[in-house]
Amino acid sequence: MAAVALKRTGQKMPLVGFGLWKVNRATCAETVYNALKAGYRLLDGAGDYGNEKEAGEGLRRAISDGIVKREDVFVTSKLWNTFHAHDHVKALAKKQLGLWGIDYFDLFLVHFPISLEYVDPSHRYPPEWWGDDKKVHLAKVPFQETWGAMEELVDEGLVKNIGVSNVQGSLLIDILRYAKYEPAVNQVELHPYLTQEPLIKLCGTLGIAITAYSSLGPQSYVELGADKGAKNLLEHDTIASIASKHSKSHAQVLLRWAVQQGLAVIPKSNNHDRLVQNLQVDAFQLSDAEIKEMSSLKAFSHDPPDASRSLREM
């Protein structure tokens, strides 16, 4: 399986992983078990997804059944916005490890560069974006404080690699001014409607790997009301034409567009057949003209979803 070597540790991160966002909690353990059985070796979770306990159950069952060893599976998780203060970072990392039932994360990301007021996990977990009053409450926690606490997780052996998510170039450059351990990965929304070429180029220059989420387009945001009316990429004529030419599914073509650029992808599916298909993106090549044609779709899309929309509505 294709992989990218992360800087500092040199650990290999698979380019195709299984994403846990919106994987049903009731079936998550079985879905994760079947994903590992099908050949996935990266699981991408987060405290905010609310299914880490179930994902861990699936992982531990796969280990118990001899399908994988713990060291074979690259486990990613993320620190939520309400836990950015120094003293909360370690406590939540340990809580999340406990939910997974493992001793370390291969990669731990700061989920958003947005600090929110602390919510005690015993009161509500995951806390989501809002306080009890359904309003967003910002916290005065500078990112440098959070990053220093993330580095301590590395020193204590709780995580192997640390990184960021939903971060643009200006903040990446700022982090490099004070980081003892530079971010290994930046996980961002990236697909033919949101190609982010300048960010890809910058991360390449800095040696920061990119994981693309929402690789199949902004339809993942439909139920959140943040899709902004963009046409479903899985139904786009350009994607359909290229998929037909290669005898591949529309999803496989979209994933290949990213992987062929050296980007990691983390598609999810609650459907086992699609889960297996999504892993099989190394068996064909897109031409340069096809990649360019797909990338040009950004000129015809609506504005991309804005992950900070909640802040403007507070």
FITOR-135695 format. One line per field, with one value per residue (C-alpha): residue in one letter; residue number from 1; x, y, z. Coordinates in steps of 0.001 Angstrom, whole numbers, plus 524288, in hexadecimal, padded with zeros to 5 digits. Example, Ala and Ser with C-alpha at 12.3 -4.5 7.8 and 13.67 -1.06 7.14 Angstrom:
! FITOR-135695
r: [a, s];
k: [1, 2];
c1: [8300C, 83566];
c2: [7EE6C, 7FBDC];
c3: [81E78, 81BE4];
! end
This chain:
! FITOR-135695
r: [m, a, a, v, a, l, k, r, t, g, q, k, m, p, l, v, g, f, g, l, w, k, v, n, r, a, t, c, a, e, t, v, y, n, a, l, k, a, g, y, r, l, l, d, g, a, g, d, y, g, n, e, k, e, a, g, e, g, l, r, r, a, i, s, d, g, i, v, k, r, e, d, v, f, v, t, s, k, l, w, n, t, f, h, a, h, d, h, v, k, a, l, a, k, k, q, l, g, l, w, g, i, d, y, f, d, l, f, l, v, h, f, p, i, s, l, e, y, v, d, p, s, h, r, y, p, p, e, w, w, g, d, d, k, k, v, h, l, a, k, v, p, f, q, e, t, w, g, a, m, e, e, l, v, d, e, g, l, v, k, n, i, g, v, s, n, v, q, g, s, l, l, i, d, i, l, r, y, a, k, y, e, p, a, v, n, q, v, e, l, h, p, y, l, t, q, e, p, l, i, k, l, c, g, t, l, g, i, a, i, t, a, y, s, s, l, g, p, q, s, y, v, e, l, g, a, d, k, g, a, k, n, l, l, e, h, d, t, i, a, s, i, a, s, k, h, s, k, s, h, a, q, v, l, l, r, w, a, v, q, q, g, l, a, v, i, p, k, s, n, n, h, d, r, l, v, q, n, l, q, v, d, a, f, q, l, s, d, a, e, i, k, e, m, s, s, l, k, a, f, s, h, d, p, p, d, a, s, r, s, l, r, e, m];
k: [1, 2, 3, 4, 5, 6, 7, 8, 9, 10, 11, 12, 13, 14, 15, 16, 17, 18, 19, 20, 21, 22, 23, 24, 25, 26, 27, 28, 29, 30, 31, 32, 33, 34, 35, 36, 37, 38, 39, 40, 41, 42, 43, 44, 45, 46, 47, 48, 49, 50, 51, 52, 53, 54, 55, 56, 57, 58, 59, 60, 61, 62, 63, 64, 65, 66, 67, 68, 69, 70, 71, 72, 73, 74, 75, 76, 77, 78, 79, 80, 81, 82, 83, 84, 85, 86, 87, 88, 89, 90, 91, 92, 93, 94, 95, 96, 97, 98, 99, 100, 101, 102, 103, 104, 105, 106, 107, 108, 109, 110, 111, 112, 113, 114, 115, 116, 117, 118, 119, 120, 121, 122, 123, 124, 125, 126, 127, 128, 129, 130, 131, 132, 133, 134, 135, 136, 137, 138, 139, 140, 141, 142, 143, 144, 145, 146, 147, 148, 149, 150, 151, 152, 153, 154, 155, 156, 157, 158, 159, 160, 161, 162, 163, 164, 165, 166, 167, 168, 169, 170, 171, 172, 173, 174, 175, 176, 177, 178, 179, 180, 181, 182, 183, 184, 185, 186, 187, 188, 189, 190, 191, 192, 193, 194, 195, 196, 197, 198, 199, 200, 201, 202, 203, 204, 205, 206, 207, 208, 209, 210, 211, 212, 213, 214, 215, 216, 217, 218, 219, 220, 221, 222, 223, 224, 225, 226, 227, 228, 229, 230, 231, 232, 233, 234, 235, 236, 237, 238, 239, 240, 241, 242, 243, 244, 245, 246, 247, 248, 249, 250, 251, 252, 253, 254, 255, 256, 257, 258, 259, 260, 261, 262, 263, 264, 265, 266, 267, 268, 269, 270, 271, 272, 273, 274, 275, 276, 277, 278, 279, 280, 281, 282, 283, 284, 285, 286, 287, 288, 289, 290, 291, 292, 293, 294, 295, 296, 297, 298, 299, 300, 301, 302, 303, 304, 305, 306, 307, 308, 309, 310, 311, 312, 313, 314];
c1: [80000, 80530, 809A1, 81052, 81BB6, 81929, 82411, 82B0F, 826C8, 82749, 81B20, 81382, 8059D, 7FCF6, 7F7A6, 7EA48, 7E3E2, 7D663, 7CFBE, 7C6DF, 7BF4F, 7B0C7, 7B300, 7A70D, 7AA1A, 7A146, 7A8D3, 7B60E, 7BD18, 7B8D2, 7BBD9, 7C997, 7CBE9, 7C7A3, 7CFD5, 7DBF4, 7D857, 7D716, 7E4D4, 7E3D3, 7EF5B, 7EBF9, 7E07C, 7DD74, 7D58F, 7D31D, 7CD92, 7C2DD, 7BE01, 7B867, 7BBC3, 7C9A5, 7C583, 7BEC1, 7CA04, 7D34D, 7CAC3, 7CBC4, 7DA79, 7DC94, 7D41A, 7DC25, 7E88A, 7E2D6, 7DEE7, 7EC91, 7E86E, 7F1ED, 7FBE1, 7FAD9, 80762, 80175, 7F67E, 7F8B2, 7EEE8, 7EC16, 7E3E9, 7E184, 7E0D4, 7D41A, 7D314, 7CE89, 7DAFB, 7E59B, 7EA75, 7F745, 7F1E5, 7E67E, 7EE43, 7F48F, 7E84F, 7E053, 7EAD0, 7EADB, 7DC04, 7DB9F, 7E607, 7DDC0, 7D1DF, 7D9B2, 7DFD0, 7ED8A, 7FA2A, 7FDD8, 7F8FF, 80142, 7FCA0, 7F58F, 7F072, 7EB25, 7DDBC, 7DB96, 7E404, 7D899, 7D899, 7CB7E, 7C7D0, 7CA72, 7BF67, 7C1B4, 7C0AE, 7B8A3, 7AE8C, 7ADED, 7B685, 7B8D8, 7B5ED, 7B451, 7B4FB, 7AB4D, 7A944, 79CEC, 796AD, 79937, 7A294, 7B0FA, 7B9FF, 7C7F6, 7D333, 7DF97, 7E926, 7F42A, 7F7D0, 805BC, 800C6, 7F94A, 804AB, 80E09, 804CB, 803E7, 812B5, 81260, 809B1, 814B1, 81EC1, 81642, 81416, 80567, 8063D, 8107F, 80D8D, 80637, 7FFD7, 7F4F9, 7E81E, 7E0D6, 7ECFB, 7F13F, 7FEC9, 7FFF3, 7FDA7, 806B1, 8119B, 80E98, 80F46, 81CB7, 821B1, 82071, 81E8D, 827DE, 82102, 81B9C, 80E53, 80F98, 8023A, 7F818, 7EA83, 7E1D4, 7D5E5, 7DAC0, 7D3E8, 7D203, 7C92C, 7D35A, 7E0B0, 7E937, 7F519, 7FC75, 7FAC5, 7FF39, 80B49, 80E63, 80CCC, 81571, 81FED, 81EDD, 81EB0, 81107, 80897, 7FA94, 7EECF, 7E2F2, 7D574, 7C85E, 7CF6A, 7C281, 7BE0C, 7B5DE, 7AA19, 7AECF, 7AA84, 79CAE, 7966F, 79DE9, 79842, 7A5E9, 7A687, 7A2C6, 79BB4, 7A7BE, 7A49F, 7A7D5, 7B521, 7B104, 7A6B0, 7AEFB, 7AFEC, 7BEAD, 7C0D2, 7B750, 7BE6F, 7CBD7, 7C686, 7C071, 7CD33, 7D486, 7C958, 7C9F9, 7BFF3, 7BE3B, 7C36E, 7CFAB, 7D2A2, 7D10D, 7D9CD, 7E3E2, 7E444, 7E946, 7F1FD, 7F8E6, 7FCCB, 8030F, 7F7CD, 7F250, 7E3A2, 7DA60, 7CD70, 7C301, 7B7C3, 7AD93, 7AC2B, 7B5F6, 7B6CC, 7B9E1, 7C34E, 7CAEE, 7CA3D, 7CF9A, 7DBEF, 7DEBB, 7E3F8, 7F1E0, 7EE3A, 7ECC7, 7F2A9, 7EBF9, 7F24B, 7F78F, 7ECA8, 7E25A, 7E7DF, 7E814, 7DA26, 7D573, 7DCD4, 7D67B, 7C93D, 7CC64, 7C991, 7BB74, 7B868, 7B1E2, 7B9CB, 7BF13, 7B969, 7BED5, 7C26B, 7C258, 7B45E, 7AFC2, 7B877, 7B208, 7A4AE, 7A786];
c2: [80000, 80D6B, 815B3, 82285, 8235F, 82D98, 836D7, 835BD, 827B3, 8223F, 81A49, 815D6, 81B23, 813CF, 81C6A, 8161C, 8150D, 81304, 81F3E, 81E3E, 82B08, 827DB, 81933, 81464, 811C9, 805D5, 7FF0C, 805B5, 7FA5E, 7F0D9, 7FA9C, 7FD00, 7EE70, 7EC05, 7F76C, 7F1A2, 7E446, 7EA49, 7EFCD, 7FD76, 800CE, 80EBF, 812BF, 82144, 824E1, 83077, 83345, 83B46, 82FAD, 82922, 81B48, 8191C, 80EE5, 806F0, 808CB, 803CE, 7F7ED, 7F4BA, 7F6A6, 7EE51, 7E380, 7E387, 7E29F, 7D7AB, 7D015, 7D141, 7D9BB, 7E485, 7E7E3, 7F4FE, 7F99D, 7F69B, 80089, 80F33, 8156F, 823ED, 82BD0, 83A34, 843B9, 84B5B, 85A23, 85A8E, 853F0, 85CFF, 861A7, 85B71, 853B0, 84E5A, 84924, 83DC8, 83A67, 83949, 831DD, 827E1, 82770, 82500, 81A78, 8143A, 8145D, 80DD6, 8045D, 806B2, 80C23, 81624, 81D51, 81CCE, 82A90, 83494, 840EB, 84DD0, 84CB9, 85B58, 86756, 86C9F, 86CAD, 86B74, 86C33, 85FBB, 85615, 84BA8, 83E4A, 83981, 843DC, 84177, 839A7, 83C00, 84A54, 84EB1, 85D19, 862AA, 8656E, 8617A, 86DDA, 86928, 87478, 87400, 878C2, 87BCF, 879CC, 881D7, 876BA, 879CE, 86F10, 86F01, 86A3A, 85F31, 85B3F, 85AC9, 85174, 8491C, 8481C, 84336, 837FA, 833E4, 834AA, 82C27, 821D8, 823F5, 8278F, 82529, 83061, 83D24, 845D5, 84F3D, 84F84, 85A5F, 862F0, 86C42, 87123, 87CF6, 874F9, 86A21, 8740D, 8796A, 86BD9, 869C4, 875BF, 86EF9, 8606D, 85698, 84C44, 85186, 84CE1, 83FFE, 840C4, 84AEA, 8453B, 84E00, 84D90, 84B0A, 8468C, 84B61, 85657, 85A9A, 85763, 85F83, 85F8C, 86A48, 862E9, 85619, 85CEF, 86350, 856A2, 84FD0, 85A17, 858B3, 849D4, 84920, 83E00, 84126, 838CB, 83C89, 83B3B, 83C24, 836C0, 8336D, 84186, 849FD, 840EB, 83CDE, 84A62, 84986, 8458F, 8507F, 85A71, 85E70, 858A8, 865B0, 85F0D, 85977, 84E9A, 84117, 83D65, 82F24, 83302, 83C6A, 839A2, 83BAD, 831B9, 82846, 8291A, 82688, 81B87, 81507, 815E2, 80EC9, 80597, 80AB3, 8104C, 81EF7, 81E6B, 81717, 82192, 82C78, 82573, 82290, 83110, 833C2, 827E5, 82A00, 8377A, 8311A, 834A1, 82B3D, 828D2, 823DF, 82035, 81A2F, 8116B, 809FC, 8015A, 7F624, 7F513, 80387, 80277, 7F828, 7FFCA, 80C0D, 804CD, 80085, 80D1B, 808CA, 80032, 80B1E, 81826, 824AF, 82C40, 839DA, 83F07, 837FE, 83D58, 84AFF, 84981, 8453E, 8503C, 85A20, 85701, 8607D, 86B9F, 86714, 863BD, 86C29, 8716D, 865F1, 86282, 86AD2, 86343, 86FC9, 87338, 870F8, 87BED, 885FE, 881D9, 882D2];
c3: [80000, 7FC44, 807B4, 80AE2, 81475, 81EEB, 82251, 82F5B, 831EB, 82421, 82776, 81B83, 81AB9, 810F3, 80614, 806DB, 8141C, 819B2, 81ED9, 82AB0, 82947, 828FA, 829ED, 8314D, 83F7A, 83FEF, 83519, 83689, 83D26, 8329B, 827C6, 82CF9, 82E8F, 82083, 81B8D, 821CB, 81C8D, 80EF4, 80FCE, 81582, 81E2E, 82205, 82A7A, 82B40, 8373A, 8401A, 84D59, 846E8, 83EE7, 84AF7, 8468A, 84B74, 85565, 84ADF, 8414A, 84BB0, 84DC8, 83F55, 83F6B, 84B83, 845EE, 83967, 84181, 849D5, 83D9A, 837E4, 82C61, 8302E, 83A85, 84166, 83AD2, 82D7A, 82F0C, 82E4E, 83799, 83681, 83FF4, 84268, 84DCA, 84E67, 84F72, 85D9B, 8625E, 85D26, 86A63, 86E8C, 879F2, 87206, 8667C, 86D93, 87537, 868C1, 8615D, 86C61, 86C7A, 85DE7, 85EBC, 86943, 8606C, 855A5, 85F56, 85A1A, 85FB2, 85562, 84960, 83D2C, 839F0, 84256, 83BE8, 840D8, 83A75, 83816, 83B11, 842FE, 851D7, 8589A, 866EC, 86E73, 87032, 87A7B, 873DC, 87F55, 87BED, 86D3B, 8640D, 85933, 85C28, 84DE8, 84A67, 8540A, 86255, 86971, 86415, 8560F, 853BA, 85027, 85B01, 85722, 860A2, 861CA, 85F8A, 85600, 84C8E, 851B8, 85EE2, 8587D, 84FE6, 85B6B, 86258, 85600, 855E5, 863E6, 85F5C, 85643, 8612F, 869E8, 85F78, 85E8C, 85021, 845AE, 83C79, 83E10, 8341C, 83101, 829C4, 822C6, 8231A, 81862, 814F4, 81DD2, 82A24, 82569, 823EC, 83172, 8379B, 831AE, 838FB, 84623, 843BF, 849A8, 84184, 834C9, 83000, 828C8, 82247, 81E9B, 81C67, 81428, 80B73, 7FDB4, 7F140, 7E338, 7E80C, 7F20F, 7EC8B, 7F5B7, 7ECBB, 7F43E, 80115, 7FAD1, 7F591, 802AC, 80A48, 80066, 80261, 81129, 810E5, 816AA, 8118E, 80DC8, 810BF, 808AE, 80E95, 807A0, 7FBA9, 7F52A, 7F605, 7FF06, 7FF7E, 80D00, 81163, 80C12, 818EB, 81FB0, 81643, 811F2, 80441, 7FE05, 7F2D2, 7EC39, 7E29C, 7E7B2, 7E21D, 7E1E9, 7D7ED, 7CFF9, 7C15D, 7C123, 7CBE7, 7C57C, 7B883, 7BE6E, 7C6D8, 7BAFA, 7B380, 7BE61, 7C218, 7CFF4, 7D93C, 7DA40, 7E833, 7E3F5, 7D9DF, 7E3DE, 7ED91, 7E315, 7DF9A, 7ED5C, 7EF61, 7E26B, 7E782, 7F368, 7FC6B, 8067E, 8066D, 810E4, 80A8A, 8130B, 80FA3, 8173C, 80B29, 80AB5, 7FBDE, 7FA6F, 805D1, 7FE45, 7F176, 7F7E1, 7FBC5, 7EDD7, 7E7FB, 7E4CB, 7D930, 7CF33, 7CB41, 7C74B, 7BC4E, 7BECC, 7B631, 7BE62, 7CB1F, 7C544, 7C05D, 7CDD1, 7D48F, 7CB82, 7D180, 7DC7A, 7D313, 7D1BE, 7DFE2, 7EA0A, 7F543, 7FD4F, 80A8A, 81588, 821C0, 829D5, 825F7, 833E2, 838D2, 8300C, 834CA, 84342];
! end
